[in-house]
Amino acid sequence: MKADLDGTQIVLAQPPFPSDRRPNTELPACGTLDQRIAAHRALSAALQELAEAAGLLFLPMPPRYADSRGALRRIYSDDGVHMMPCEAKAYVSALASLLGRPLRFRASPLSVLLRRWNYLFGGNIRRRGLPVTKKLESW
């Protein structure tokens, strides 16, 4: 793999931290959360090694998104897999630092405040319009 294509920098990003939120019948998690955290750490280390060997940049998930065990903190995700766009400031800052250039992050302060209010006081923090998962009929 070529690391630099006509001045384009290639960044390999670490996958999001695992979690135990909202079981997905279409794509069930394998193993306990501790096993998935260990697998995530091993995968991330291997990806970083491969990226460095290929001359690519590697972007680790900012530690603030993980709890003390290494699982994705609920406050940053509504489904336990994807980061809420309005909560991506630390991720964009880490990418800007890695690239060595400023990147602009725009999030409505109101959307962040509403999400965090609902999180702290037991409200619904789901995104609007998320598909409802249904059990698979057969494989």
C-alpha positions as protocol buffer text, in pm:
chain_id: "A"
residue {
  index: 1
  type: MET
  ca { x: 0 y: 0 z: 0 }
}
residue {
  index: 2
  type: LYS
  ca { x: 131 y: 341 z: -89 }
}
residue {
  index: 3
  type: ALA
  ca { x: 131 y: 583 z: 205 }
}
residue {
  index: 4
  type: ASP
  ca { x: 122 y: 907 z: 7 }
}
residue {
  index: 5
  type: LEU
  ca { x: -82 y: 946 z: -312 }
}
residue {
  index: 6
  type: ASP
  ca { x: -12 y: 1284 z: -470 }
}
residue {
  index: 7
  type: GLY
  ca { x: 7 y: 1458 z: -132 }
}
residue {
  index: 8
  type: THR
  ca { x: -299 y: 1285 z: 11 }
}
residue {
  index: 9
  type: GLN
  ca { x: -247 y: 1162 z: 365 }
}
residue {
  index: 10
  type: ILE
  ca { x: -410 y: 829 z: 452 }
}
residue {
  index: 11
  type: VAL
  ca { x: -533 y: 784 z: 805 }
}
residue {
  index: 12
  type: LEU
  ca { x: -627 y: 447 z: 950 }
}
residue {
  index: 13
  type: ALA
  ca { x: -867 y: 504 z: 1241 }
}
residue {
  index: 14
  type: GLN
  ca { x: -902 y: 278 z: 1541 }
}
residue {
  index: 15
  type: PRO
  ca { x: -1249 y: 119 z: 1564 }
}
residue {
  index: 16
  type: PRO
  ca { x: -1475 y: 257 z: 1839 }
}
residue {
  index: 17
  type: PHE
  ca { x: -1452 y: 101 z: 2181 }
}
residue {
  index: 18
  type: PRO
  ca { x: -1688 y: -196 z: 2242 }
}
residue {
  index: 19
  type: SER
  ca { x: -1995 y: -170 z: 2465 }
}
residue {
  index: 20
  type: ASP
  ca { x: -2288 y: -371 z: 2600 }
}
residue {
  index: 21
  type: ARG
  ca { x: -2559 y: -133 z: 2488 }
}
residue {
  index: 22
  type: ARG
  ca { x: -2863 y: -224 z: 2279 }
}
residue {
  index: 23
  type: PRO
  ca { x: -2816 y: -584 z: 2168 }
}
residue {
  index: 24
  type: ASN
  ca { x: -2845 y: -614 z: 1792 }
}
residue {
  index: 25
  type: THR
  ca { x: -3013 y: -936 z: 1678 }
}
residue {
  index: 26
  type: GLU
  ca { x: -2891 y: -881 z: 1322 }
}
residue {
  index: 27
  type: LEU
  ca { x: -2529 y: -847 z: 1427 }
}
residue {
  index: 28
  type: PRO
  ca { x: -2493 y: -1003 z: 1771 }
}
residue {
  index: 29
  type: ALA
  ca { x: -2182 y: -944 z: 1981 }
}
residue {
  index: 30
  type: CYS
  ca { x: -1958 y: -1244 z: 2043 }
}
residue {
  index: 31
  type: GLY
  ca { x: -1807 y: -1296 z: 2386 }
}
residue {
  index: 32
  type: THR
  ca { x: -1831 y: -1102 z: 2707 }
}
residue {
  index: 33
  type: LEU
  ca { x: -1760 y: -732 z: 2721 }
}
residue {
  index: 34
  type: ASP
  ca { x: -1420 y: -805 z: 2880 }
}
residue {
  index: 35
  type: GLN
  ca { x: -1335 y: -1045 z: 2597 }
}
residue {
  index: 36
  type: ARG
  ca { x: -1440 y: -788 z: 2337 }
}
residue {
  index: 37
  type: ILE
  ca { x: -1233 y: -517 z: 2509 }
}
residue {
  index: 38
  type: ALA
  ca { x: -928 y: -748 z: 2500 }
}
residue {
  index: 39
  type: ALA
  ca { x: -995 y: -826 z: 2131 }
}
residue {
  index: 40
  type: HIS
  ca { x: -1036 y: -454 z: 2058 }
}
residue {
  index: 41
  type: ARG
  ca { x: -700 y: -378 z: 2220 }
}
residue {
  index: 42
  type: ALA
  ca { x: -528 y: -657 z: 2024 }
}
residue {
  index: 43
  type: LEU
  ca { x: -689 y: -547 z: 1695 }
}
residue {
  index: 44
  type: SER
  ca { x: -600 y: -184 z: 1759 }
}
residue {
  index: 45
  type: ALA
  ca { x: -236 y: -269 z: 1835 }
}
residue {
  index: 46
  type: ALA
  ca { x: -215 y: -478 z: 1515 }
}
residue {
  index: 47
  type: LEU
  ca { x: -375 y: -201 z: 1306 }
}
residue {
  index: 48
  type: GLN
  ca { x: -135 y: 57 z: 1449 }
}
residue {
  index: 49
  type: GLU
  ca { x: 163 y: -167 z: 1371 }
}
residue {
  index: 50
  type: LEU
  ca { x: 42 y: -229 z: 1015 }
}
residue {
  index: 51
  type: ALA
  ca { x: -29 y: 140 z: 959 }
}
residue {
  index: 52
  type: GLU
  ca { x: 316 y: 241 z: 1078 }
}
residue {
  index: 53
  type: ALA
  ca { x: 483 y: -30 z: 866 }
}
residue {
  index: 54
  type: ALA
  ca { x: 297 y: 99 z: 558 }
}
residue {
  index: 55
  type: GLY
  ca { x: 380 y: 461 z: 634 }
}
residue {
  index: 56
  type: LEU
  ca { x: 18 y: 546 z: 712 }
}
residue {
  index: 57
  type: LEU
  ca { x: -107 y: 762 z: 995 }
}
residue {
  index: 58
  type: PHE
  ca { x: -294 y: 588 z: 1277 }
}
residue {
  index: 59
  type: LEU
  ca { x: -568 y: 769 z: 1468 }
}
residue {
  index: 60
  type: PRO
  ca { x: -650 y: 612 z: 1804 }
}
residue {
  index: 61
  type: MET
  ca { x: -986 y: 682 z: 1965 }
}
residue {
  index: 62
  type: PRO
  ca { x: -939 y: 956 z: 2224 }
}
residue {
  index: 63
  type: PRO
  ca { x: -928 y: 801 z: 2575 }
}
residue {
  index: 64
  type: ARG
  ca { x: -1212 y: 1026 z: 2695 }
}
residue {
  index: 65
  type: TYR
  ca { x: -1456 y: 807 z: 2500 }
}
residue {
  index: 66
  type: ALA
  ca { x: -1368 y: 498 z: 2706 }
}
residue {
  index: 67
  type: ASP
  ca { x: -1457 y: 414 z: 3063 }
}
residue {
  index: 68
  type: SER
  ca { x: -1203 y: 275 z: 3311 }
}
residue {
  index: 69
  type: ARG
  ca { x: -1243 y: -77 z: 3165 }
}
residue {
  index: 70
  type: GLY
  ca { x: -1199 y: 31 z: 2804 }
}
residue {
  index: 71
  type: ALA
  ca { x: -1567 y: 20 z: 2702 }
}
residue {
  index: 72
  type: LEU
  ca { x: -1740 y: 298 z: 2510 }
}
residue {
  index: 73
  type: ARG
  ca { x: -1893 y: 550 z: 2752 }
}
residue {
  index: 74
  type: ARG
  ca { x: -2268 y: 576 z: 2709 }
}
residue {
  index: 75
  type: ILE
  ca { x: -2271 y: 955 z: 2716 }
}
residue {
  index: 76
  type: TYR
  ca { x: -2098 y: 966 z: 2376 }
}
residue {
  index: 77
  type: SER
  ca { x: -2312 y: 714 z: 2189 }
}
residue {
  index: 78
  type: ASP
  ca { x: -2683 y: 650 z: 2163 }
}
residue {
  index: 79
  type: ASP
  ca { x: -2654 y: 297 z: 2024 }
}
residue {
  index: 80
  type: GLY
  ca { x: -2332 y: 173 z: 2182 }
}
residue {
  index: 81
  type: VAL
  ca { x: -2156 y: 154 z: 1844 }
}
residue {
  index: 82
  type: HIS
  ca { x: -2155 y: 491 z: 1669 }
}
residue {
  index: 83
  type: MET
  ca { x: -2038 y: 823 z: 1808 }
}
residue {
  index: 84
  type: MET
  ca { x: -2299 y: 1093 z: 1818 }
}
residue {
  index: 85
  type: PRO
  ca { x: -2186 y: 1358 z: 1568 }
}
residue {
  index: 86
  type: CYS
  ca { x: -2234 y: 1637 z: 1822 }
}
residue {
  index: 87
  type: GLU
  ca { x: -1996 y: 1453 z: 2061 }
}
residue {
  index: 88
  type: ALA
  ca { x: -1708 y: 1419 z: 1813 }
}
residue {
  index: 89
  type: LYS
  ca { x: -1508 y: 1727 z: 1914 }
}
residue {
  index: 90
  type: ALA
  ca { x: -1229 y: 1527 z: 2086 }
}
residue {
  index: 91
  type: TYR
  ca { x: -1205 y: 1297 z: 1783 }
}
residue {
  index: 92
  type: VAL
  ca { x: -1178 y: 1589 z: 1539 }
}
residue {
  index: 93
  type: SER
  ca { x: -918 y: 1754 z: 1766 }
}
residue {
  index: 94
  type: ALA
  ca { x: -713 y: 1433 z: 1772 }
}
residue {
  index: 95
  type: LEU
  ca { x: -731 y: 1413 z: 1390 }
}
residue {
  index: 96
  type: ALA
  ca { x: -623 y: 1778 z: 1358 }
}
residue {
  index: 97
  type: SER
  ca { x: -328 y: 1712 z: 1587 }
}
residue {
  index: 98
  type: LEU
  ca { x: -230 y: 1401 z: 1390 }
}
residue {
  index: 99
  type: LEU
  ca { x: -247 y: 1585 z: 1058 }
}
residue {
  index: 100
  type: GLY
  ca { x: -74 y: 1891 z: 1197 }
}
residue {
  index: 101
  type: ARG
  ca { x: -334 y: 2132 z: 1068 }
}
residue {
  index: 102
  type: PRO
  ca { x: -646 y: 2296 z: 1206 }
}
residue {
  index: 103
  type: LEU
  ca { x: -982 y: 2134 z: 1145 }
}
residue {
  index: 104
  type: ARG
  ca { x: -1309 y: 2301 z: 1223 }
}
residue {
  index: 105
  type: PHE
  ca { x: -1570 y: 2123 z: 1431 }
}
residue {
  index: 106
  type: ARG
  ca { x: -1918 y: 2268 z: 1441 }
}
residue {
  index: 107
  type: ALA
  ca { x: -2176 y: 2131 z: 1677 }
}
residue {
  index: 108
  type: SER
  ca { x: -2478 y: 2308 z: 1806 }
}
residue {
  index: 109
  type: PRO
  ca { x: -2419 y: 2379 z: 2175 }
}
residue {
  index: 110
  type: LEU
  ca { x: -2792 y: 2326 z: 2223 }
}
residue {
  index: 111
  type: SER
  ca { x: -2779 y: 1973 z: 2080 }
}
residue {
  index: 112
  type: VAL
  ca { x: -2491 y: 1881 z: 2312 }
}
residue {
  index: 113
  type: LEU
  ca { x: -2667 y: 2034 z: 2614 }
}
residue {
  index: 114
  type: LEU
  ca { x: -2995 y: 1856 z: 2536 }
}
residue {
  index: 115
  type: ARG
  ca { x: -2821 y: 1521 z: 2491 }
}
residue {
  index: 116
  type: ARG
  ca { x: -2629 y: 1558 z: 2815 }
}
residue {
  index: 117
  type: TRP
  ca { x: -2937 y: 1679 z: 3004 }
}
residue {
  index: 118
  type: ASN
  ca { x: -3130 y: 1372 z: 2885 }
}
residue {
  index: 119
  type: TYR
  ca { x: -2836 y: 1148 z: 2969 }
}
residue {
  index: 120
  type: LEU
  ca { x: -2801 y: 1285 z: 3322 }
}
residue {
  index: 121
  type: PHE
  ca { x: -3172 y: 1288 z: 3401 }
}
residue {
  index: 122
  type: GLY
  ca { x: -3283 y: 964 z: 3238 }
}
residue {
  index: 123
  type: GLY
  ca { x: -3428 y: 1101 z: 2916 }
}
residue {
  index: 124
  type: ASN
  ca { x: -3412 y: 939 z: 2575 }
}
residue {
  index: 125
  type: ILE
  ca { x: -3078 y: 998 z: 2402 }
}
residue {
  index: 126
  type: ARG
  ca { x: -3155 y: 801 z: 2086 }
}
residue {
  index: 127
  type: ARG
  ca { x: -3117 y: 969 z: 1753 }
}
residue {
  index: 128
  type: ARG
  ca { x: -3433 y: 1032 z: 1567 }
}
residue {
  index: 129
  type: GLY
  ca { x: -3494 y: 790 z: 1283 }
}
residue {
  index: 130
  type: LEU
  ca { x: -3276 y: 499 z: 1387 }
}
residue {
  index: 131
  type: PRO
  ca { x: -3399 y: 176 z: 1235 }
}
residue {
  index: 132
  type: VAL
  ca { x: -3551 y: -75 z: 1473 }
}
residue {
  index: 133
  type: THR
  ca { x: -3368 y: -405 z: 1461 }
}
residue {
  index: 134
  type: LYS
  ca { x: -3568 y: -717 z: 1397 }
}
residue {
  index: 135
  type: LYS
  ca { x: -3474 y: -1075 z: 1467 }
}
residue {
  index: 136
  type: LEU
  ca { x: -3340 y: -1263 z: 1168 }
}
residue {
  index: 137
  type: GLU
  ca { x: -3577 y: -1523 z: 1026 }
}
residue {
  index: 138
  type: SER
  ca { x: -3296 y: -1753 z: 919 }
}
residue {
  index: 139
  type: TRP
  ca { x: -2937 y: -1749 z: 809 }
}
